[in-house]
Amino acid sequence: MRSIRRTLLFLLLAWSVLLKAQEIKYIDLSLIQQRTGLRHPPELPADCKEGSGCIGGGSGGGAVGDGAPDRRDPHALRVYLLGVTPTDIHPSEPFEAEFKVLNSGVAPIEVPVSPHLSDLQPSDESMAFSYLSLALVVRGEGEPNGPQVAAIGFIELYGSTDHNGSFLMLKPGEWIRIKANVKLHRWPSEPVSMLFRGDFWLRRNTFHPEPGGGFHEAHSLYPNTTSTPPIAVRLLPQIDSDKPKK
């Protein structure tokens, strides 16, 4: 009797989530140029002394802190790749991809939705600047029983607590859709048929501006996720000038 009650309770909870499931925002990035450059103080003049080299000039760098998901975490995201146009893709050219970002957990989760990182930076270019970034990833993989190949491309959305409207709170069962032009950053060396699958990474970032540059510090966040259905595509032959330099 207890098992029946538990089953009924589970079904009622699942049904209540389905009833609330809905799309709450659509973002079209395909027709806009994202602004992502960050300002920094001007470069210091180089102090060059004979026999001891130069001191000064620009600086820059970055670091990413990694971890692992916790199955006990009630937060979860699932990123579907809904479509790719065209499905015959030249690696040097962008293709159109449509993503669905679903809160598949049991707790609300905040996601960044601003396309423009530059607009979120404070007016004082010398101040450290913290923001959240969500990368929507197209990850390529080999077909079953085919050669093992890899490809990846992504776009990013941004959010800052100092800017209203740059975040969106997704309740369980809610999702947003994003359409964007994506270009592969890594691809196989030969033409091949493969599978594209939606993926993501979510990071908390801090930009520390310095004269002539700055340092990016990023910490990966790990809401739970599960794999989503793939889309079959074909990568066309590359022209020699398109191949990445080693």
N, C-alpha and C positions, 0 to 999 in steps of 0.2 A: 504493500500500500504506500509506504514511504517513497519507494522508487517511482511509482506512478505520479505521486504528487510532485516529486522533484522534476520529472520529465515535463509535466504540465507547466510548472513554474518556469522552466527553461524555455519552453515553446512560447509562453506568454511574453517573456523578456525579449526573445529573439523577434517576435512579431511586433512588439512595440518599437524596436530599433528600426525594423523595415518600414513601419508606418511613418517614422520621422525621417527616413532617408530621402535626401534631396540635394540637388545641385544648388549652391548658394552664390556662386560667382563664376563668370567666364572672363578670361584674360586673353586678349589677342596680341601677341608680341610680334606677329609675322610682318606687320606694317610699320613698326617703329624701330628706331636705332637706340638701343639701351645706352644710358650714360653711366659708366662705371669708374671713370677716373677719379682719383682722390688727390686733393691738393696737399701741399706740404710747404714748409718754409723754404725760402730760396737757398740755393747751394752756397756754402761758404767759400770765399776765395781761397785757392790753394796757397799754402805757405811753403815755398820751395827753397831749400837751403842747399848750397853746394856740398856734395859729399854725403848728404843724409836723406835725400829723397824729398818727397812732398807730403805735407800734412793738410788735410781738408778735402774738399770735393764732396760728391754725392755719396749716399749710402742706401742700402735696401736689403731686404731679405724676408724670410718667413719661416714659420714652423707650424706643424699640425700635430695636436695631441690625439692619439687614438685610444680606443677602448673596445667594449663589446656590449651587445644588448643584454638586458636582464629580462628573462621570461616572466618575472613577477611584475614587471612594469605594466600598468594598465594602459599606457599610451602606445598607439600603434598607427602606422601609416602604410598605405598600399598604393603604389603608383602604377597605373595601367598605361600602356602605350596603345591608344585607341586606333591610330591610323598613321600611315607614312605615305607621303606623296612626293615624288614617284617611288615605286618600289624597285625600279632599276636605278641605282645610285652611282654617280661619279664621285669618287672620294674627295675631289677638290671643290665640289660645289655643295652648297647647303640644300637640304631637303626639308619639307614641311612635316612636322610631327605634332600630334595632338595627344596630350596627357590628361589623365584623370587622377587627381590626388584625393584619396578617400581616407577618412578617419575610420580605420578598421578596429580600433580599440574600444575600451569601455569607459574612457574618460575624455573630456574635451582636450584638444591640443591646439596650440597657437602656431600658425604658419605665416611666414613672411609673404607678401603679395606685391611689393613695389618693384617695378622693373628697373628703376633708376637708383643705383647706389650713390651716385654723386649728389643727388638731391637730399640725401639723408645726412650728409656730413655737416657738422656745425660750422658756423661762419668763421670761427677762429681756427685757422688752418694748423695752428700749433698744438691744439688740444687732441688728446687721445680720443678715439672714436670707436664705440662698440656697436655691433649690429649682428643680426641673425641672417644667415643665408640658407636657402633651400635650392640645391642643384637637382634639376630634373634630367635624368640620364637616359640616353639610348645606349643600351649595352648589347653588343653583338656577340653571338656565339655560334659554334658550328652546328649544322643539322645532325640529327641522330644518324649514326653510322657514317658520318662524313668526316672530313678533315677537321682537326681542332684549330679554329681560327678565333681571333679576337678583334673587336672594334669598339670604339667608344666616342660619344659626343654628348654635350650637355648644354643647358642654359640655366641661368640662376635668377632667383627672386630674392628680394632683400627686405628687411624690416628693422626699424629702430624704435625704441620705446619713446623717443622724443618726437616722433612724427605720427600723429593720428592717421589712421587709414593705411599704414604700411604693414599692419598685421591683421590677421583674420582668425577668429576662434572657431574651429571646426568641432561641432558636437559629434558624438558617435553616429555613424551612418551618413554624415554629410560629406560632400565633396566639392571640389572646384575643378574646372576644366581650363587648360592652357593650350593655346596653339602658338607655335614658334618655329622659326627657321633654325635648324641645327646643322652643324658641320662636324664631320668626324675629326677627332684629334689623333686617333690611332686607327689603322686599318691593315688588313692583310696585304702582302706584297703581290698577290695574284688575284685575278677576278674569281669570284666564288659566290655560290648561293649560301645564305646563312639566315639566322633568326635574330630579329631585333626584339628586345624585351625592355620594358620600363623599369627604372630603378631610381634611387635618389641618395643623396647624402645631405644631412642637416648639420650646420655648424654654427657655433657662437664665436664671433670674430672680434678682435680688437686691432685697430690700426694705430700704430705709434708713429706719428710724423716726426721726421728728423730733417735737418737741413739737406736739401737735395734729394730727398727720398723718404723712406720710412720702413717700418718693420711690421709685417702682418703676423699676428698670433691667432691661431684657430684651434678650437676644441670641438671634436666631433661629438654629436649627440646621437643616441641610439634608441629611438622608439622601435618597438618590435615591427617586423615586416614579414610578409610571405611573398613567394614568387607569383607573378602574374602571367597570363597567356602571351606567347610570342607572336610576332608577325614575320612572315617569310619575305625576304628581300634578296636582291642580287647586286653585288658590287661589280661595277663595270671595270674594264682594264684601265690602268693608270697610264698617263703620259709621263715620260721620264722626268720632266721638269716638276711634276706634281709630287714625286716621291719625297718622303721626309729625309732630310739630311742626317747622316749618322754623326 
